[in-house]
Amino acid sequence: MKTREKTSSRVIKMTIAIIVAAYVLFPFFLVVINSCKPTDKITENPIGVSGASFKQLYTNLVDVINNTHFLFWSAFEYSVIITLVSLVLLALFGAMAAWVICRNHTKWSAFIYFTFIASMIIPFQVVMLPLISTFRDVGKFIGIPMLQSVPGIIFAYLGFGGAMTVFILNGFIKGIPMDLEEAASIDGCSPEQTFFRIILPLLKPVITTVTILNGMWIWNDYLLPSMMLGQNGKVKTLPVAVQAFVGSYVKQWNLILAAALLAIVPIVILFFFAQKQIMEGMIEGAVKG
């Protein structure tokens, strides 16, 4: 009797898992299938596989890469630069901030930590218009353009990604024994040497997790780059550049979806190879927190 109950329970769980997986993967399926079709076949039946072929996929991808308005390689280069620099700075500054907050048990450190946590629940749509105005004024004040520039968008990602980074790293640092830092201090290490020689190497698993999570978000982000970089500026990320195929009267759906596929593939490959590190880092951070 118990064996039957366990079997039925597994069947129910598996069925639910398959339904949820199909629901989540369905948009990706539509992108892949429709990127293999010409525009007329997409408008006729966007869900079916009729008209899809690898030859048409190759044609669409070549048209996207060679399109003079899309500028694939330029957008790809800017996406790589913005993502990599943002991730390095987020990991470094986030680890520093989390370590200082975790080891200084004062009212100010607690206040700063809860400020980080509170900022995670504020929707971007609430601050996006004041953000643009503030960045414009800051750019005029410091003499460095913060809008339609690589430094400006990186600075914005540091602000929006810092809260989650500090939150996850802080939970992991709590599990690191203070004895290690005290021993380093006795041996003559300064706080900076203790951080870079003792703490930072121990944070490698969780930093890998945070970097991958932030990387997927920054690479795929559309709203923030579209507002800060604009549609007509020289600096464009891949999600923003896709807008080049959307006209006032004509939408080139085959090129739109092929470009979206090109933008998705790198981050899917990254997640496929790094999913083990993501899960291990999340579990370790949760347990030690």
C-alpha positions as CSV (number, residue, x, y, z in Angstrom):
1,M,0.0,0.0,0.0
2,K,2.8,2.4,0.9
3,T,4.6,1.5,-2.3
4,R,1.6,2.4,-4.3
5,E,1.2,5.7,-2.5
6,K,4.8,6.6,-3.1
7,T,4.5,5.7,-6.8
8,S,1.4,7.8,-7.2
9,S,3.0,10.7,-5.4
10,R,6.0,10.6,-7.6
11,V,3.8,10.5,-10.7
12,I,1.9,13.5,-9.5
13,K,5.1,15.4,-8.7
14,M,6.6,14.5,-12.1
15,T,3.5,15.6,-13.9
16,I,3.4,18.9,-12.1
17,A,7.2,19.4,-12.9
18,I,6.6,18.6,-16.6
19,I,3.7,21.1,-16.8
20,V,5.7,23.8,-15.1
21,A,8.8,23.2,-17.2
22,A,6.7,23.3,-20.4
23,Y,5.1,26.6,-19.3
24,V,8.5,28.1,-18.5
25,L,10.2,26.9,-21.7
26,F,7.3,27.6,-24.1
27,P,8.5,31.2,-24.9
28,F,12.0,30.0,-25.6
29,F,10.4,27.3,-27.9
30,L,8.5,30.0,-29.8
31,V,11.7,32.1,-30.3
32,V,13.7,29.1,-31.6
33,I,10.9,27.8,-33.9
34,N,10.0,31.2,-35.3
35,S,13.6,32.2,-35.9
36,C,13.7,29.3,-38.4
37,K,10.8,30.8,-40.5
38,P,10.3,33.6,-42.9
39,T,8.0,36.5,-41.7
40,D,4.9,35.4,-43.6
41,K,5.0,31.9,-42.0
42,I,5.4,33.5,-38.6
43,T,2.3,35.6,-39.0
44,E,0.3,32.7,-40.4
45,N,1.0,30.3,-37.6
46,P,3.4,31.5,-34.8
47,I,2.9,28.3,-32.7
48,G,3.3,25.6,-35.4
49,V,6.5,24.3,-36.9
50,S,5.3,24.6,-40.5
51,G,7.8,26.5,-42.6
52,A,10.6,26.2,-40.1
53,S,14.0,25.0,-41.5
54,F,17.7,25.2,-40.7
55,K,18.3,26.9,-44.0
56,Q,15.9,29.7,-43.2
57,L,17.5,30.0,-39.7
58,Y,20.9,30.4,-41.3
59,T,19.5,33.0,-43.7
60,N,17.9,34.9,-40.8
61,L,21.1,34.8,-38.7
62,V,23.3,36.0,-41.6
63,D,20.8,38.9,-42.4
64,V,20.9,39.9,-38.7
65,I,24.7,39.9,-38.4
66,N,25.2,41.8,-41.7
67,N,22.4,44.3,-41.0
68,T,23.7,47.9,-41.1
69,H,21.1,49.1,-38.6
70,F,21.4,46.4,-36.1
71,L,25.3,46.5,-35.9
72,F,25.5,43.1,-34.2
73,W,29.2,43.0,-33.4
74,S,29.1,46.5,-32.0
75,A,26.2,45.7,-29.7
76,F,27.8,42.4,-28.7
77,E,31.0,44.2,-27.8
78,Y,29.2,46.7,-25.7
79,S,27.2,44.0,-24.0
80,V,30.3,42.1,-23.1
81,I,32.2,45.1,-21.8
82,I,29.3,46.4,-19.7
83,T,28.5,43.0,-18.3
84,L,32.1,42.0,-17.5
85,V,33.1,45.3,-15.9
86,S,29.8,45.5,-13.9
87,L,30.3,41.9,-12.6
88,V,33.9,42.5,-11.5
89,L,33.1,45.7,-9.7
90,L,29.9,44.2,-8.1
91,A,31.9,41.2,-6.8
92,L,34.7,43.3,-5.5
93,F,32.8,46.1,-3.9
94,G,30.0,43.8,-2.8
95,A,32.4,41.5,-1.0
96,M,34.1,44.5,0.7
97,A,30.8,46.0,1.8
98,A,29.4,42.7,3.0
99,W,32.5,41.9,5.1
100,V,32.6,45.3,6.8
101,I,28.9,45.2,7.5
102,C,29.1,41.6,8.9
103,R,32.1,42.2,11.1
104,N,31.1,45.6,12.5
105,H,28.3,45.0,15.0
106,T,27.1,48.6,15.3
107,K,23.8,50.4,14.8
108,W,25.2,52.0,11.7
109,S,26.2,48.7,10.1
110,A,22.8,47.3,10.8
111,F,21.1,50.3,9.4
112,I,23.2,50.2,6.2
113,Y,22.5,46.4,5.8
114,F,18.7,46.9,6.2
115,T,18.9,49.8,3.7
116,F,20.4,47.4,1.2
117,I,17.6,44.9,1.9
118,A,14.9,47.5,1.7
119,S,16.2,48.7,-1.7
120,M,15.6,45.2,-3.1
121,I,11.8,45.5,-2.8
122,I,11.6,48.9,-4.6
123,P,10.4,48.4,-8.2
124,F,12.6,49.9,-10.9
125,Q,9.6,51.6,-12.5
126,V,9.3,53.8,-9.4
127,V,12.7,55.3,-9.7
128,M,13.4,55.2,-13.4
129,L,12.3,58.7,-14.2
130,P,14.0,60.4,-11.2
131,L,17.1,58.2,-12.0
132,I,17.4,59.6,-15.5
133,S,17.1,63.2,-14.3
134,T,19.6,62.6,-11.5
135,F,22.2,61.0,-13.8
136,R,21.9,63.9,-16.2
137,D,22.6,66.4,-13.5
138,V,25.4,64.3,-12.0
139,G,27.0,64.1,-15.5
140,K,26.9,67.8,-15.9
141,F,28.4,68.3,-12.4
142,I,31.3,65.9,-12.7
143,G,32.0,66.5,-16.4
144,I,31.5,62.8,-17.3
145,P,28.4,62.0,-19.4
146,M,26.3,59.5,-17.4
147,L,23.6,59.0,-20.1
148,Q,24.4,57.3,-23.4
149,S,27.7,56.2,-22.0
150,V,29.4,53.0,-20.8
151,P,30.5,54.4,-17.4
152,G,27.0,55.6,-16.7
153,I,25.2,52.3,-17.3
154,I,27.9,50.4,-15.3
155,F,27.4,52.8,-12.4
156,A,23.7,52.2,-12.5
157,Y,24.2,48.4,-12.5
158,L,26.4,48.7,-9.5
159,G,23.6,50.5,-7.7
160,F,20.8,48.1,-8.7
161,G,22.9,44.9,-8.3
162,G,24.7,45.8,-5.1
163,A,21.8,45.0,-2.8
164,M,21.4,41.3,-3.8
165,T,25.2,40.9,-3.9
166,V,25.7,42.2,-0.4
167,F,22.7,40.2,0.9
168,I,24.0,36.9,-0.4
169,L,27.7,37.5,0.5
170,N,26.8,38.7,4.0
171,G,25.0,35.4,4.7
172,F,28.1,33.5,3.6
173,I,30.6,35.6,5.5
174,K,28.7,34.9,8.7
175,G,29.8,31.3,8.4
176,I,33.5,32.2,8.3
177,P,35.1,31.8,11.7
178,M,36.4,35.0,13.3
179,D,39.5,32.9,14.5
180,L,40.9,33.1,11.0
181,E,40.9,36.9,11.0
182,E,42.2,37.1,14.5
183,A,45.1,34.8,13.6
184,A,45.9,36.9,10.6
185,S,45.8,40.1,12.7
186,I,48.2,38.5,15.3
187,D,50.5,37.6,12.4
188,G,50.6,41.3,11.4
189,C,48.1,41.5,8.6
190,S,46.3,44.8,8.1
191,P,42.5,44.7,7.5
192,E,43.2,45.0,3.8
193,Q,45.6,42.1,3.7
194,T,43.2,40.0,5.8
195,F,40.4,40.7,3.3
196,F,42.3,40.0,0.1
197,R,44.4,37.1,1.5
198,I,42.0,35.3,3.8
199,I,38.4,36.3,3.2
200,L,38.2,36.9,-0.6
201,P,39.6,33.4,-1.5
202,L,37.0,31.8,0.8
203,L,34.2,33.7,-0.9
204,K,35.1,32.1,-4.3
205,P,32.1,29.7,-4.4
206,V,29.4,32.3,-3.5
207,I,31.0,35.0,-5.7
208,T,30.7,32.6,-8.6
209,T,27.0,32.2,-7.9
210,V,26.4,35.9,-7.5
211,T,28.4,36.7,-10.6
212,I,26.4,34.2,-12.7
213,L,23.0,35.5,-11.4
214,N,24.0,39.1,-11.9
215,G,25.5,38.3,-15.3
216,M,22.2,36.7,-16.6
217,W,20.2,39.7,-15.4
218,I,22.6,42.4,-16.8
219,W,23.1,40.6,-20.1
220,N,19.3,40.2,-20.7
221,D,18.2,43.6,-19.3
222,Y,16.3,45.8,-21.6
223,L,14.5,48.5,-19.7
224,L,17.5,50.2,-17.9
225,P,19.8,50.3,-21.1
226,S,16.9,51.5,-23.3
227,M,16.3,54.4,-20.9
228,M,20.0,55.3,-20.2
229,L,21.5,54.6,-23.6
230,G,18.5,55.5,-25.8
231,Q,17.5,54.1,-29.2
232,N,19.6,56.5,-31.3
233,G,22.8,56.5,-29.3
234,K,26.1,54.9,-30.4
235,V,26.3,52.7,-27.3
236,K,23.7,49.9,-27.5
237,T,23.5,46.5,-25.8
238,L,22.0,43.5,-27.7
239,P,18.5,43.7,-26.2
240,V,18.3,47.4,-27.1
241,A,19.8,46.9,-30.6
242,V,17.0,44.4,-31.5
243,Q,14.7,47.4,-31.6
244,A,16.3,48.3,-35.0
245,F,14.0,45.7,-36.6
246,V,10.8,47.2,-35.2
247,G,9.5,50.0,-37.4
248,S,6.4,52.1,-37.2
249,Y,4.5,50.1,-39.8
250,V,6.6,47.0,-40.5
251,K,8.0,44.5,-38.0
252,Q,10.6,42.1,-39.3
253,W,9.6,39.2,-37.0
254,N,12.0,36.7,-38.5
255,L,15.0,39.1,-37.9
256,I,13.7,40.2,-34.5
257,L,13.5,36.6,-33.3
258,A,16.8,35.6,-34.9
259,A,18.5,38.5,-33.1
260,A,16.8,37.6,-29.8
261,L,18.1,34.0,-30.3
262,L,21.6,35.4,-30.8
263,A,21.3,37.4,-27.6
264,I,19.9,34.4,-25.6
265,V,22.4,31.7,-26.7
266,P,25.5,33.0,-24.8
267,I,23.7,33.2,-21.4
268,V,22.0,29.8,-21.9
269,I,25.4,28.2,-22.6
270,L,26.8,29.9,-19.5
271,F,23.9,28.7,-17.3
272,F,24.1,25.2,-18.7
273,F,27.8,24.8,-17.7
274,A,27.5,26.8,-14.5
275,Q,24.3,25.5,-13.0
276,K,26.1,23.3,-10.5
277,Q,28.1,26.3,-9.2
278,I,24.8,28.3,-8.9
279,M,23.1,25.7,-6.9
280,E,26.1,25.0,-4.6
281,G,26.7,28.7,-3.9
282,M,23.0,29.3,-3.2
283,I,22.8,26.3,-0.8
284,E,26.0,27.2,1.0
285,G,25.0,30.9,1.3
286,A,21.6,29.9,2.7
287,V,22.9,27.3,5.2
288,K,25.7,29.6,6.5
289,G,23.4,32.6,6.6
